[in-house]
Amino acid sequence: WSLYPGRLYLAATRERVEVPTDLIAHLHGRSPLARFGVIPHQEAGLIDPGFRGFVTLELSVLLPTVLFPGQPVGQLTFQRVACPVEGYAGRYQDAAGVGAPVPFGEAVS
């Protein structure tokens, strides 16, 4: 895929992610692509405890870039929370692909 600066591209991870309720996950870019200006998320790099599904990536680039199917663009790190929580139960639970954005002004559960 050819990606161009000044645009936002939504994509989903190839892997289904399941975060236990005693952990929280953080999405980070990978160094090789960061050197080409590939940014895998804008502000949604946090994956809640209890989340299950395919993570939506909010890709942007600083330079014209070509990405290939299956090319790793990010990595997850995990951090233990102080105590287990109920877990995520929002609109993106069990997401099977790209999560559509919520229009401004709509309530988010």
C-alpha positions in Angstrom: 0.0 0.0 0.0 1.2 3.5 -0.8 0.8 5.9 2.1 1.1 9.6 1.8 1.7 12.4 4.4 -1.2 14.4 5.6 -3.7 11.5 5.6 -4.9 9.1 8.3 -5.2 5.4 7.4 -7.2 3.0 9.6 -6.0 -0.6 9.6 -6.3 -3.6 11.9 -3.7 -5.9 13.3 -3.4 -9.4 11.7 -3.3 -10.9 15.2 -6.3 -11.1 17.6 -5.3 -9.6 20.9 -6.6 -10.7 24.3 -5.4 -8.6 27.3 -6.0 -10.2 30.7 -7.7 -8.1 33.3 -4.5 -7.7 35.4 -2.5 -6.2 32.5 -2.7 -3.2 30.2 -1.1 -3.1 26.8 0.6 -0.2 25.0 1.1 0.0 21.2 4.4 1.3 20.0 6.0 1.8 16.6 8.9 -0.3 15.4 12.3 1.3 15.0 12.9 0.3 11.4 9.7 2.0 10.2 10.0 4.9 12.6 13.1 5.9 10.7 10.9 6.3 7.7 8.4 8.3 9.6 5.7 5.6 10.0 3.5 6.3 13.1 1.1 3.4 14.0 -1.2 5.4 16.3 -2.2 8.9 16.9 -3.7 8.8 20.5 -5.2 5.4 20.9 -2.1 3.4 21.8 -3.5 2.2 25.0 -5.3 -1.2 25.0 -7.5 -1.7 28.1 -7.4 -4.6 30.5 -9.9 -7.2 29.3 -9.9 -6.1 25.7 -10.4 -8.8 23.1 -10.2 -8.3 19.3 -8.1 -6.9 16.5 -6.5 -3.6 17.4 -7.3 -0.7 15.1 -4.2 1.1 13.9 -4.3 4.8 13.1 -1.4 5.0 10.6 0.2 8.2 9.4 3.5 8.8 7.7 5.9 11.7 7.5 7.2 10.7 4.1 5.6 8.8 1.2 5.9 5.2 2.2 5.0 1.8 0.8 3.9 -0.9 3.3 3.4 -4.6 2.4 0.8 -7.1 3.6 2.0 -8.8 6.7 4.8 -6.2 7.4 5.1 -5.6 11.1 4.3 -2.0 11.9 4.0 -2.0 15.7 4.6 -3.9 18.8 2.8 -4.3 22.2 4.3 -4.0 25.6 2.4 -5.1 28.7 2.3 -3.6 32.2 0.7 -5.1 35.3 -2.1 -3.0 36.9 -2.2 -2.6 40.7 -5.2 -4.9 40.9 -7.4 -6.8 38.4 -10.2 -4.8 37.1 -13.6 -5.7 35.6 -12.3 -5.4 32.1 -13.1 -3.5 29.0 -16.7 -3.8 27.8 -16.9 -1.0 25.3 -18.0 -0.8 21.6 -14.8 -2.3 20.3 -14.9 -5.5 22.3 -14.4 -8.5 20.1 -13.6 -6.2 17.1 -13.2 -8.2 13.9 -11.6 -5.4 11.9 -11.2 -1.7 11.8 -13.3 0.1 14.4 -15.3 2.9 12.9 -14.8 6.3 14.5 -17.5 7.7 16.7 -18.9 10.9 15.2 -18.2 14.0 17.3 -20.9 14.7 19.8 -22.1 11.1 20.2 -21.9 9.4 23.5 -19.2 6.7 23.8 -19.9 3.8 26.1 
